[in-house]
């Protein structure tokens, strides 16, 4: 691992450690957000 990327690695590890007990909550929140967005047509997507 290079010194250049060390801080990002440490930040990612710290984030995963801090949310280790909240994964069920994060997943449920993501599903709720996806389900509440409605549909996206191909025409709108390709504008």
Phi, psi and omega in degrees: 000132182275157178298330181300323185257001185300315182296320178295321178297314179296318178299316179296317179297316180296318178298312180298323179293318184289332181254013185302329180270350185258010186298322178297319179296315181297318180295314180298321179295319179296316180297318178299318180294318180294317182293333184268005185272342183085187183266157179233117182283159179296323180298314179295319181297325186263010178293000000 
